[in-house]
Amino acid sequence: MTRAEFVDHVGRLFATRGSDLYGGEAVTQLEHALQAADLARTAGAPPAEIVAALLHDVGHLLHHLGDDCADRGIDARHEARGVRFLAKRLPPAVTEPVRLHVAAKRYLCAAEPGYLAALSPASVQSLAIQGGPMNESERTEFERHPHFVAAVALRRRDDAAKVPGLVTPPFAAFRPVLEECLAPPA
C-alpha cells in the first residue's frame, strides 16, 4: 500500500464511520478528530503530534461494538486497536501517544487536582472501565515513558476536542502532514 493509498484508506474510514457519535459526547468521531488535530496544529505541535491527535481514536472506527459500548460496561480497547492499525505505517512518535492517551487520562486523574472533576460525564464513565485513576507506582512508571509528555499533551487535546459545531479545517487539510509522517512502504 502506497502512502497515498494508506491516507485514502484512513480518509474512507472517517468518511464511512466518522459520522458516528463520539461515545456519549455531542460531537461525531470526525469532528472530535479534526478538533484535536487543529488544537495541535494551532499550538505549533510537531507533525507527529498533529497526526497522533487526528488519529488517536481511530480504533473506535475499527470496532463494531457500538458507540454505546461504555454504557454496556465494555472497554473497546480502542487505543490498542488503533495502534495495531497504525503501527505498520507510522513511527512511535505518532503511535505511542495514541497507545498511551487512555493511560494519560488515568494518570492526570491521579496526579492533577481537579482534573477528574473537569472530565465530561462520558469520560468519567469510560475511566471506570479503563482502570480508574493510576496508583502511585503506575504514575511513577508512566512518567518515565519516553512519550509521556506527548501522551499528556494528546490527552489534553482529546479532552478539549468536544465542542459541538466548532468549525475546523477538513480532513484533507491534514493529509500533507499525515503523508509526511508515514514510513516508506516495506
Backbone torsions as a table, in degrees:
resi	resn	phi	psi	omega
1	MET	NA	126.2	179.1
2	THR	-74.6	170.2	176.5
3	ARG	-57.4	-47.8	-178.5
4	ALA	-62.3	-39.9	179.7
5	GLU	-65.4	-40.2	178.2
6	PHE	-63.8	-45.9	179.4
7	VAL	-63.1	-39.6	175.8
8	ASP	-60.9	-41.3	179.3
9	HIS	-61.9	-45.7	177.6
10	VAL	-62.6	-43.3	177.7
11	GLY	-59.2	-39.4	177.6
12	ARG	-66.3	-37.1	176.6
13	LEU	-58.4	-46.5	179.2
14	PHE	-68.5	-34.9	179.5
15	ALA	-67.7	-36.3	-176.9
16	THR	-90.4	-33.2	-176.3
17	ARG	-116.8	-7.8	-175.8
18	GLY	-66.9	-18.8	178.8
19	SER	-82.8	-5.8	175.0
20	ASP	-63.7	145.4	176.8
21	LEU	-65.0	147.7	178.6
22	TYR	-85.6	84.3	174.7
23	GLY	26.3	73.3	174.5
24	GLY	85.9	-0.1	178.4
25	GLU	-99.0	170.2	-177.7
26	ALA	-95.1	24.0	176.6
27	VAL	-130.9	161.9	176.5
28	THR	-87.0	169.5	175.9
29	GLN	-57.4	-43.5	-179.5
30	LEU	-66.3	-45.4	178.4
31	GLU	-58.5	-43.7	179.6
32	HIS	-61.6	-47.1	-179.2
33	ALA	-62.2	-45.6	-178.8
34	LEU	-66.7	-38.9	177.4
35	GLN	-63.9	-44.3	-179.9
36	ALA	-63.0	-44.9	179.8
37	ALA	-64.6	-39.7	179.7
38	ASP	-67.8	-35.8	174.9
39	LEU	-61.1	-42.6	178.4
40	ALA	-65.6	-43.5	-179.2
41	ARG	-62.4	-48.0	-176.9
42	THR	-69.9	-21.7	175.9
43	ALA	-81.5	-5.3	-179.1
44	GLY	78.5	22.6	179.8
45	ALA	-64.6	153.7	176.4
46	PRO	-66.3	160.0	-177.6
47	PRO	-50.4	-42.1	-178.4
48	ALA	-60.9	-37.1	179.4
49	GLU	-73.3	-31.9	176.1
50	ILE	-66.0	-45.1	179.7
51	VAL	-66.7	-40.5	176.4
52	ALA	-59.3	-41.4	179.0
53	ALA	-64.9	-41.9	179.4
54	LEU	-63.3	-39.5	-170.1
55	LEU	-108.4	8.2	-172.8
56	HIS	-60.7	-27.5	-179.6
57	ASP	-110.7	20.8	-179.6
58	VAL	-58.6	-26.6	177.3
59	GLY	-58.5	-29.1	176.0
60	HIS	-66.8	-27.9	179.6
61	LEU	-81.4	-11.2	-176.1
62	LEU	-99.5	-19.7	179.2
63	HIS	-98.5	163.3	179.9
64	HIS	-124.8	42.2	-179.4
65	LEU	-90.7	-6.2	-178.9
66	GLY	89.3	153.1	-179.4
67	ASP	-75.7	-3.7	177.7
68	ASP	-103.3	16.8	-175.0
69	CYS	-60.5	-35.7	177.8
70	ALA	-64.5	-35.2	176.4
71	ASP	-59.8	-29.0	-179.0
72	ARG	-95.4	9.1	177.2
73	GLY	77.4	19.1	-178.2
74	ILE	-102.3	125.9	172.4
75	ASP	-89.4	110.7	-177.7
76	ALA	-70.8	-9.5	-177.5
77	ARG	49.7	43.4	-176.0
78	HIS	-60.9	-30.6	179.6
79	GLU	-66.2	-38.8	178.3
80	ALA	-71.3	-41.7	176.9
81	ARG	-60.3	-44.7	-179.5
82	GLY	-61.8	-44.4	-178.9
83	VAL	-65.6	-40.0	177.2
84	ARG	-58.3	-39.2	179.4
85	PHE	-70.7	-41.8	-172.5
86	LEU	-85.3	-27.7	-169.3
87	ALA	-64.0	-24.0	179.9
88	LYS	-72.8	-20.6	-173.6
89	ARG	-122.0	-16.5	-174.8
90	LEU	-122.9	150.0	-176.3
91	PRO	-77.2	166.1	178.0
92	PRO	-56.2	-28.2	178.2
93	ALA	-61.6	-22.5	174.3
94	VAL	-96.1	-50.4	-170.0
95	THR	-73.5	-32.4	-178.7
96	GLU	-67.3	-45.8	174.0
97	PRO	-59.5	-36.8	176.4
98	VAL	-61.6	-48.5	-179.0
99	ARG	-61.4	-33.4	-172.4
100	LEU	-97.6	0.7	-173.0
101	HIS	-69.0	-27.1	174.2
102	VAL	-73.7	-43.2	176.3
103	ALA	-60.3	-35.5	178.9
104	ALA	-64.2	-36.0	175.3
105	LYS	-64.1	-46.2	178.8
106	ARG	-59.9	-41.1	179.1
107	TYR	-62.6	-52.3	-176.5
108	LEU	-62.6	-33.4	176.7
109	CYS	-62.1	-34.0	-179.1
110	ALA	-88.0	-31.3	-170.4
111	ALA	-96.9	-22.2	-172.5
112	GLU	-119.8	111.8	178.1
113	PRO	-57.3	134.5	177.7
114	GLY	89.0	-14.1	-178.0
115	TYR	-63.0	-49.2	-178.5
116	LEU	-58.5	-42.5	-178.7
117	ALA	-65.6	-23.5	-178.8
118	ALA	-88.7	-8.0	-179.8
119	LEU	-68.7	150.5	175.1
120	SER	-68.6	156.5	177.9
121	PRO	-54.7	-37.8	179.7
122	ALA	-66.5	-37.3	177.9
123	SER	-68.9	-36.4	176.5
124	VAL	-64.5	-42.9	179.5
125	GLN	-61.8	-46.5	-179.2
126	SER	-68.8	-31.9	177.2
127	LEU	-55.7	-40.9	-178.1
128	ALA	-61.0	-37.8	-179.2
129	ILE	-90.4	-6.4	179.0
130	GLN	-98.1	4.5	175.0
131	GLY	115.3	-6.2	178.9
132	GLY	70.5	-177.6	179.7
133	PRO	-58.8	146.4	179.3
134	MET	-68.3	151.4	170.9
135	ASN	-86.1	176.7	-174.3
136	GLU	-59.2	-44.0	-178.1
137	SER	-68.5	-37.1	176.4
138	GLU	-63.6	-41.5	178.8
139	ARG	-61.4	-46.0	-179.4
140	THR	-60.5	-45.1	179.2
141	GLU	-64.2	-43.4	-179.7
142	PHE	-61.8	-40.3	-179.9
143	GLU	-63.3	-21.6	-179.7
144	ARG	-84.8	-12.2	-176.0
145	HIS	-66.1	136.3	-178.6
146	PRO	-61.6	-20.0	179.7
147	HIS	-108.0	19.3	-179.8
148	PHE	-55.3	-50.9	-175.8
149	VAL	-62.8	-44.9	179.8
150	ALA	-65.9	-37.0	179.3
151	ALA	-66.2	-41.4	178.2
152	VAL	-66.9	-40.8	177.2
153	ALA	-62.0	-42.2	177.2
154	LEU	-61.9	-42.6	179.9
155	ARG	-59.8	-42.2	179.9
156	ARG	-64.8	-39.1	176.0
157	ARG	-66.0	-41.0	176.9
158	ASP	-57.2	-47.2	-179.4
159	ASP	-63.0	-35.9	-176.1
160	ALA	-84.1	-13.8	-172.8
161	ALA	-91.9	55.2	-176.7
162	LYS	-138.7	38.0	-174.4
163	VAL	-98.9	110.6	180.0
164	PRO	-60.0	133.3	174.3
165	GLY	77.7	3.1	-179.7
166	LEU	-66.2	131.2	179.5
167	VAL	-83.6	129.3	179.1
168	THR	-133.6	166.0	170.7
169	PRO	-63.2	153.8	178.2
170	PRO	-74.6	170.1	177.9
171	PHE	-52.7	-41.6	-177.5
172	ALA	-57.7	-28.8	179.9
173	ALA	-67.2	-23.7	-178.8
174	PHE	-96.4	-4.3	-178.7
175	ARG	-56.6	-46.8	-179.1
176	PRO	-60.3	-40.8	-179.5
177	VAL	-70.2	-34.4	175.7
178	LEU	-65.0	-46.4	178.4
179	GLU	-61.2	-38.5	179.4
180	GLU	-60.7	-35.8	-176.9
181	CYS	-82.7	-15.9	-176.0
182	LEU	-67.1	141.0	174.6
183	ALA	-76.2	151.4	175.9
184	PRO	-62.2	148.3	179.5
185	PRO	-58.5	145.6	-178.6
186	ALA	-75.0	NA	NA
